[in-house]
Amino acid sequence: MAKQKLTLALEPDLIAYGKTYAAERGTSLSELLETYLAQLRATSPLPDGEGTSALVRRIRSELAQGLPQAPHHVDQKSVRLDYLSSKNP
């Protein structure tokens, strides 16, 4: 599938953070955002959020509240363990 260009309007400090974050991981900001959006699409099949990962639910909640305030650290192992424990009560 051919890629298309997209123009986004973001705060300059968020752009700088995103570029640094991506570079530290050997990727581009475009690839980082594309991967993130693809993961959202793959993990949110239901509109009520059921079946989504704990991380996606947290991000949605933060966005609804006007958060997150970048940069912040996410302990992915902890989030995954919380998600798995919520699936198997």
C-alpha positions as CSV (number, residue, x, y, z in Angstrom):
1,M,0.0,0.0,0.0
2,A,1.4,3.4,-0.9
3,K,2.0,5.8,1.9
4,Q,0.4,9.3,2.0
5,K,1.7,12.5,3.6
6,L,-0.1,14.0,6.5
7,T,0.3,17.4,8.1
8,L,-0.1,17.5,11.9
9,A,-0.2,20.6,14.1
10,L,1.5,19.8,17.4
11,E,3.3,21.8,20.1
12,P,7.0,22.3,19.2
13,D,8.2,20.7,22.5
14,L,6.0,17.7,21.8
15,I,7.5,17.4,18.3
16,A,11.0,17.7,19.7
17,Y,10.3,15.0,22.3
18,G,8.7,12.7,19.7
19,K,11.7,13.0,17.4
20,T,14.2,12.4,20.3
21,Y,12.1,9.4,21.5
22,A,12.0,7.9,18.0
23,A,15.7,8.5,17.3
24,E,16.7,6.8,20.6
25,R,14.8,3.8,19.3
26,G,16.3,3.8,15.8
27,T,13.1,4.9,14.1
28,S,11.4,8.0,12.7
29,L,8.5,9.9,14.3
30,S,6.4,9.0,11.3
31,E,7.1,5.3,11.8
32,L,6.5,5.6,15.6
33,L,3.1,7.2,15.0
34,E,2.2,4.7,12.3
35,T,3.0,1.8,14.6
36,Y,1.0,3.3,17.4
37,L,-2.0,3.9,15.3
38,A,-1.8,0.4,13.8
39,Q,-1.7,-1.0,17.4
40,L,-4.7,1.0,18.4
41,R,-6.6,-0.3,15.4
42,A,-5.6,-3.9,16.2
43,T,-6.5,-3.7,19.9
44,S,-9.8,-1.8,19.9
45,P,-12.3,-3.9,18.1
46,L,-15.2,-2.9,20.4
47,P,-16.5,0.6,20.9
48,D,-16.9,0.3,24.6
49,G,-13.2,-0.5,25.1
50,E,-13.8,-4.1,26.1
51,G,-11.0,-6.2,24.6
52,T,-8.5,-3.3,24.5
53,S,-5.3,-3.4,26.3
54,A,-4.8,-1.7,29.6
55,L,-2.4,0.7,28.0
56,V,-4.9,1.8,25.3
57,R,-7.6,2.2,28.0
58,R,-5.2,4.4,30.0
59,I,-4.3,6.5,27.1
60,R,-7.9,7.0,26.1
61,S,-8.8,8.0,29.7
62,E,-5.9,10.4,29.8
63,L,-6.8,12.0,26.5
64,A,-10.4,12.4,27.7
65,Q,-9.1,14.3,30.7
66,G,-6.7,16.5,28.6
67,L,-3.7,14.4,29.5
68,P,-1.0,13.0,29.2
69,Q,1.6,15.7,29.8
70,A,4.6,14.4,27.9
71,P,7.1,13.1,28.7
72,H,6.1,10.5,31.2
73,H,7.3,7.0,31.8
74,V,5.0,4.0,31.3
75,D,6.0,0.8,33.1
76,Q,4.9,-1.6,30.3
77,K,5.5,-4.7,32.4
78,S,3.2,-3.4,35.1
79,V,0.5,-2.3,32.7
80,R,0.6,-5.7,31.0
81,L,0.4,-7.6,34.4
82,D,-2.5,-5.4,35.4
83,Y,-4.2,-6.2,32.1
84,L,-3.6,-9.9,32.4
85,S,-4.8,-10.0,36.0
86,S,-8.0,-8.2,35.0
87,K,-8.7,-10.8,32.3
88,N,-8.4,-13.7,34.8
89,P,-10.0,-12.6,38.1
